[in-house]
């Protein structure tokens, strides 16, 4: 659904340090351009396929398909490579703007960086290293308030090709009988995993927000990792009365976190051509 006749705004978090992508993997052979992207931790700019289009192009193409093509990229101060790429691209379905997060203090503070650009309009937030199903993104665009999709743990392994140990690290959602979010458990322990089972609702860090999230992002304390994290800000917003609709979701989520992911994600993309 367009907002005031315009595509919905999507905030794409591309500021992360990419620590896991920087970690060398002796079992992985990278092309020269991929080595450059990996060394910089710029997961979204990782070349994919025969034409070497960045992974981020596929992410933005999916957003345009979903009706959320007013894109704000949250980037580091040294973001010239990303800016130059989109300045040179022919954008017929998208508008791309930039918000700079000076220091990588966490995803909640990354969202704060877009406050002036977003205003009071609803917006999506997602990661630059995840490609979500278009139907899932469209379902968020069509909501009439804050929300997020919930993927079943077992289906994520089956549909997305995730290693099971990675899925075990994803946040588990606490959802009431009416489909509203009650809480989020980040990095659940073994007992929580066993209790929740294969159908546990999992968050893949894509959200629809309204302006109320900014107060929570400002007030959330540092996490155990020393960062201001968006899932914890969402949990704080819930305690303050913001209601988040949880939408059952299916389909493959492509995750480009580590060097070992590159070949698998490239194979899953196949000959897909992003259209910007």
N, C-alpha and C positions, 0 to 999 in steps of 0.2 A: 504493500500500500504506500503510495506516495504521500509525502507530508507537504501540505499546501501546494500540491501539484508538482512537487519536485521529488527526485529519488531520495530515499532515506539516507541519512549520513551513516557511514561505517568508519569506525576508528580501528585502525590496524596497528597493532603494537609491534614495531620493528626496531625498538631501541635496545633489546636485550644484548648482553655481552657475548652470548653464544659460547659459553664455556664448554659445554659438552661437544659442540661441533668442532671446537679448536683442538680437542684431544685427539692426538694421532692414533690411528688404528692400523697396525701393521698388516692386517688382513684385507685392507681396503686400498684399491688402486684408484687414484683420482686423476682426472685430466687436469691440465695446467690451469684452466679457468676455474675449475672446481677447487683446486688447491688454494687459489687466491681467496675465493669466497670463504672456504673453511678456515683459513688462517686468520681472516678478519672477523670470523664469527657471524658473518652476514648470511644467515640461513635463507632469508627470503630472496637473496640475490644469487642463490645457487643455480648455475646453468643446468637446464633439464632438456633431454631429448636431442635429436639431431640438429635442431636449429639453435640450441643453446639459450632458449628463452628462460628468464629467471622464474623460479618457483612462484615468486610473488605475482607475476603476471597471471598465473592460473588462479591464484586467490582472488585477485581483483576481477578477473573475468567472471568467476562464480558470483561475486557480489553484484555485478552488473546484471547477470541473469536473474538474480533474486529481487531486483528493483531497489538495490542499495548502493548505487554507483556514485554517490557523493562521498568520496573517500578522503579521510584525513590519516596520513601516515605519521605515527609518532616515531621520531628518529633521534639519533645522536647528533651532537654538534657537527661532527665530521661526516655528514651524510651526502657529500657531493656526488658520489657514485649513483645513489638512488635518485637524487634530484635530476641529474643529467640524463639518466635512462628515461625517465618519464617526460622530461622536457623534449627529448628526441622522438618519443613515441607518438603515433597518431591516435589520439584518444577520441573516439566517436561515441562511446557509450559511458564514459567516466569523466569525472572531474577529480583531480588529485591536488590536495593541499598538504602542507607539512606543519607539524607541531614539534618543537624541539624539547626533549627532556634532557636538561643539562647533565644530570648525573643519574646513573642507573640505580635508583634507590628502590625499585620495585614497580609492579604493574599498577598498584593503586595510584601511585604518584604519576605514572605514565598517563592515566586517565585524567588526572588533574591538569595535565599540560594542554588538554584540548578545551578547557572550560570556555575560553573566549570565543573559540571557533564554533562550538556546538550551540551555545546559548541555551535556550529552554526547550529545544526540540528533542524528541526521543532519538536514540541512536543505538547502533550495534557496536559491540567491541569484540574483537577476535585477534588471534595471534597470526603473525606473518609466516610462521612455520607450520601452520595447519591448513589443510584444504578441506572444507566441510561440504557435505552434499547440498546442492542448490535447494532442494526441497526443504531442508532443515533451515537454511537461511531465510527462505521465503516465509516459512511458518513464523519466524520471529518478526519479520517485517509486517506480517498481517495481524500480529497481536495488537491489543489496545492498551497495553501496559507492560511493565517490566516482566521479563521471563528468560528462560533458558531451556535448552533441550537436555534430555536425559537419555543416554545410550545404555543398553543392557551390557554388562561386562562380557558375557560369553559371546555376544554378537560382535562386539568390538574386535575380539580376537579373530573371529571367523571372517567378518566383512573387511576389516582393515589390515589384517596381517600383522597385528602387533604381537610382539613376544608377550607371553602371559605374565612374565615378571614385571614388564612395564605397565601393563594394565592394572596390576595390583597396586601400583603407586598412584593411580589417579584418584581424585576426590570422589567419595561416595556421598550421595544426596539423601537427606532425610525429607521425605515428602509425605504430606498428610493424605487422608482418604479422598480429599477433594482436589488433589493435584496442585497444592500450594507448597512452596518450599518452606521447610521448618529449620533446616540447618545444613551445614556442609562439613564433612569430616575429611580434612586433608591428610594424605598419606596414611590411610588407615592401617592399624596393626593387624597381626595375624588373626586375632580373635574376632575383630570387626569383619575381616574378609570372610572368615568361615561362617559367621552368623548371617552375613548379607547374601551369600550364595551367588550363583552364576547370573541371576537376573537382577543383581544390584543395579540401581540407577547411578550412572557415572556421569560426572561433568567433564566436558572436553573444552572448557574455558571459552565458550562463545555465549554472549549475553545480549539482551536488549535492556537498555536502561532509560530512565528519564533523569531530569536534573537533580533529583534527590540523592543520586549516588555520589555526587561531588562532596557533600558534607561527610558521608561515610568514608570516602577516600582520604579526606583531609584529617579525620579524627582517628582512623584506625591505628592502633599501636604497631610497632615493629613485630614481625613474626619471630619465631625461634631461629630462622635463618638470617635475621637482622635486616629484613626488607619489609616494605609496606606493600602487602599483597592484596590483589583484587578479590580473591575468594573470601578472605577475612573481612574485607570491606563490605562485601555482599552480606555476609553473616551479621555484621553490625547493623546494616540497613534493615535486615529482617527483624532484629530485636527492637528497632525503632518504629516498626509498623509498616515498612514498605513490603508489599506483597508481590511475590515473584511466582508467575505461573510456570509450572514445569511441564514441558511438552515431550511425550514419548517420541523418540527419534530412532531412525534406522539408517543404514548406509555406511559406506566406507569413509573414514576420516584419515586423510593422508598426513602423516606426522614426520617432519624433517628435523629431528633433534640431533642426530649423531651422524658421523660419517658412514656408519654401517647402514643407515637408512637410505642413502642416496640412490643406490642401484635399485632397491625395492620400489621406492617411490617413482623413479623414472619408468620402471616397468609398468607400474599401475597407471601412470599417465598415458603410456603408450604414445599414439600419434595425436593425442588431443591437442588442438590448437586454441590457445587463449585468444579471445577477441576483446580488445580494449576500446 
